[in-house]
C-alpha cells in the first residue's frame, strides 16, 4: 500500500478519535468548605434523594386518603340490543280465546338504553376521620426521616473531610522534613568531600529521605482514595475536581463547645423521630376504636331510560327519567372480636414504641458520656503531643546548630530528626482524633 493511501485511510479514524477526546466535557471544579460539602450532599446524595422521594410519596398517599372524604361522582351509559326478544305465553282466554290455549307475546323490545349520573358521599367513618387527622403527623414522620438521614451523612462527611485535611497537613510536614534532610545531605556531602564524614553518613541520610518519599506516596494515595470516598458520600461525580477550603488546627478543637448540662433529648433528630412514631401509634389505637361506630353514607342518582324497536335513540322518541336519594347507615354489631384484637395489638405496638424511646434515651445518655470522655482524653493527648512535637523540634534545632558548628555528629542529628518525625506523626494523629472526637461529641448533643 502506498503511503499517501495509508494516510487517506487513517485520517477519518484520527479525526474520529480526536473528536471523541475533545468532545468530553471538562470536569467541574468544586471548592468547598465542610458546610458547603454538607449542603451539596443534601441535594445530591442518593440516600437523601430517596428519603425526599418518600416524602413526596407520602404526600400523594395523603391526597389519596383524603379523597375518601370527597364526593364520588360517576356518569354511566348502557345500551342493550336484544337479538332475540324474549317471548311470554299468556292464556288465550284472557283475550276471549279458547280456554287451555296460549297466545305468544314478545316480552321486551329490540333496543334499550340507560344514561345517568350518580353521587356517593361518605358522611361519617371513624377510621377515615382519624386518618384525616393523622395526615400531617405521618408527613412529619417521613420528613423527620430525611433529617435523620442528613444528620448521618453530615457526620460522615465531617469525619472524611477532616481526615483529608489531616492528610494534607501530614504532607506538609513530610515535605518540610524532606527539605531538612535534603539540606543535611547537601551539607554532609560537602563535609564528606573535605574528609570529615564517612560514606556511611551519606547513606544514612539518603535512606531517611527515601523512607520519607515512600511514606509521602502512601499518604498521597490514601488522600486520593479519601477524596473518592468523600465524593461518593456527597453524590458527586468521580471525575469532578474537589478542593477543600477549610483548615484544621489545634485551636479549632476547642472552639464552640456546648455544655452537657444544656442538653435536651428533643434536640436529637432520632428522639424527635421516635416521638412522632408514638404519636402515630396513638392515632392507630383511636382508629380501631372508632371503627366500632356506625358509618353513614349518602347516595343519589339520576337516570333516563329509553326503549326502541329501532336504533333511534338520538333522533326521536321519549326518554323516561328515574331518580332516587338514599341514606345508608352501617352499624357494626359483632365481627368475631376482630376489632378488639386489633385494638390490643395496636396498644402493644404503642408500648413497644414507648419502650424503644426509653431505650433510645439510655443510648443517648451513654453516647454523650462516651463522647465526652473520648473528647476529654483526645484533647489531653493532643496537648501532650503538641508539647512533645515542639520539644522534639527544639532538640532537632539545637542538634542542627551543634552539627553546623562542627561539634555534633551525623548520628545525633539523624536520631533527632527521627524523633521529630515520630513526634509530628503522633501530633497529626492526635489532632485528627481530637477533631473526630469533637464531631462525635457535637452529634451526641444534637449540635452538629
ZAMARTI-894798 format. One record per residue (C-alpha): residue in one letter; x, z, y. Coordinates in steps of 0.05 Angstrom, whole numbers, plus 5000, padded with zeros to 4 digits. Layout:
AXZY/...
% end
This chain:
X500050005000/X502649835069/X503950395118/X499050145170/X493450105118/X495150825098/X494451055170/X487750705176/X485151065114/X487751735135/X485251705206/X477851875191/X479952455148/X484552725203/X479152645255/X474153005209/X478953575196/X480653655269/X473253655287/X471754195235/X477554615262/X475954555335/X468354585325/X468855305301/X466255785355/X471456225387/X471056955365/X467357425412/X471757955443/X468758655450/X471859225489/X468159855470/X468460585485/X465861025428/X459061075462/X458760325471/X460360245397/X454560715380/X449860325426/X451959675393/X450559965324/X443560175345/X442059445360/X445759105303/X446459585244/X442459355184/X440260065169/X437560165239/X434259475239/X430659625175/X428560315200/X425659985263/X422059475219/X419060065181/X416260305248/X413159625261/X410359605190/X407260295201/X404360075267/X400959495233/X398659955177/X395460405230/X391959795260/X389359615192/X386760315181/X383560335250/X379559715231/X375260165186/X372160465248/X370259795278/X364059395260/X364758845209/X361158205228/X360457625179/X356956965181/X354556605119/X351355955098/X348955795028/X345955165001/X342955034932/X341054364900/X336354444841/X337953834798/X332254034752/X326754434785/X324155004740/X317254894712/X311955434703/X305955394656/X299355624685/X292755694644/X288455074657/X282255494661/X284755764729/X283355064756/X276954914716/X280554614657/X279654724583/X280955434561/X287155524518/X290854954552/X296154984606/X297954604668/X305254474687/X307254674757/X314354594787/X316955284809/X321255134870/X323754524906/X330054094905/X333754384965/X334555094990/X338855325048/X340256015078/X344456165140/X345356815176/X349757365204/X350858085181/X353658715212/X356459325177/X358459945217/X361460585189/X358361165226/X361861745193/X367061825138/X371262465138/X377362135108/X377261575158/X376262075215/X382462475193/X386461835183/X385061625254/X387462305279/X393862255238/X395861555262/X400461795318/X403762325274/X405161805219/X408261345271/X412361915300/X414662085229/X417161375219/X420461365288/X423962025272/X426961695211/X430061185258/X433261745298/X435962085235/X438961415213/X442061305281/X444962015281/X448361905214/X451261235236/X453461535302/X457262085266/X460761595221/X462561135279/X465561725318/X469961905258/X472461205245/X473461065319/X477761685329/X481461535265/X483460865294/X485561195359/X489861685320/X492861105283/X494560765349/X497761405374/X501761435310/X504160725320/X506460915390/X510461495363/X513461065308/X515560545359/X518761095401/X522561355340/X524760655321/X527360555392/X531161225388/X534361025322/X535960325347/X539660645405/X543061135357/X545060565312/X547960185370/X551960795393/X554260955323/X556560235314/X560960295376/X563760955351/X565060645283/X568760075316/X573260585351/X574560935284/X570761575299/X564961465250/X564261245178/X560460655149/X556061165115/X553561405183/X551360695200/X547860625133/X544061275141/X541161065208/X539460375181/X535760685123/X531761115170/X529960505213/X527760125151/X523460715128/X520160755197/X518860005197/X515660055128/X511460645150/X509260265212/X507059675169/X502860135125/X499660455186/X498159765216/X494859555151/X490760195149/X488560075221/X486559355204/X482259595147/X479460145192/X477259615242/X473659245187/X470159885166/X468060025237/X465359325246/X461359405182/X458360055207/X456559735274/X453759095243/X458958675279/X461458005251/X468158075217/X471257505258/X469457825325/X475158175361/X474358915375/X478559325424/X477860075434/X477960315505/X477661065494/X483661505483/X484962125441/X488562725470/X489863465460/X485463655519/X479663245492/X478863715433/X476664305477/X472163935525/X464564035529/X463764535473/X456764825464/X455665535441/X452565705374/X448166235408/X444565685446/X442565305383/X435365195362/X433264875297/X428664395332/X434764065363/X436563765295/X433363095280/X432663275206/X428663905225/X424163505271/X423063025213/X421163595167/X416363875219/X412663215222/X412463195146/X409063875144/X404063645197/X402363045155/X401463495094/X396163895132/X392563255151/X392563065077/X389163705057/X383963625111/X382662915090/X380763125019/X376563705045/X372563235089/X371462765031/X366163265008/X361963095069/X356762525067/X358761835091/X354061465136/X353960725150/X349360225184/X347759525160/X343858975195/X342858245180/X339057645207/X338057035162/X334056395166/X331656035103/X329455315093/X326754925034/X326454175028/X325053654975/X329953205012/X336453365048/X333353405118/X335754095140/X338953845204/X333553355226/X326653645218/X322754195183/X321854935193/X326955505184/X323956185167/X327456795195/X328557445158/X331858065187/X332958795169/X336659425191/X338559955141/X341960635144/X345960865084/X347661585070/X352061745010/X352162474991/X357562674941/X354763184893/X359363224833/X365462804815/X368463204758/X372463674802/X376763084825/X376563284898/X378364004882/X384363774843/X386663324899/X386063894950/X390164344905/X395263804894/X395863674969/X396464424982/X402164484932/X405663884963/X405064215031/X408164855003/X413864434976/X414964145045/X414964835076/X419965075023/X424364475037/X424164635112/X426465345097/X431965075053/X433864605109/X434565195157/X439265535108/X443164895100/X443664815176/X446065535184/X451265415131/X453364755162/X454065075231/X458265655206/X462565195164/X463564705221/X465165285268/X470365575221/X473464895208/X473764745282/X476965415298/X482165315244/X483364595265/X484564795338/X489365345316/X493164855273/X493364345329/X496164865377/X501465055327/X503364335312/X503564155385/X508564715399/X512464525336/X512863795358/X515164005428/X520464455397/X522763905349/X523463435408/X527563945446/X532064035386/X532963295379/X534563205453/X539763765451/X542763485388/X542962795421/X546563085481/X551763405435/X552662755398/X553462365463/X558562875486/X562462785421/X561463495395/X555663345348/X555562975282/X551462385259/X548662825204/X545963325254/X542362815296/X539562455235/X536863125209/X533963285278/X530562615281/X527662715211/X524763385233/X521963065297/X518562515258/X515463015210/X513063445268/X509962845302/X506462635238/X503763345229/X501363345301/X497662685294/X494462935230/X492463585264/X489763215325/X485362765282/X482963355240/X481163735304/X477263145333/X473463045268/X472063795264/X469263755334/X464763175315/X462163565255/X461164185299/X457163795351/X453063445297/X451464125265/X448864375332/X444963735345/X449263585406/X452962965383/
% end
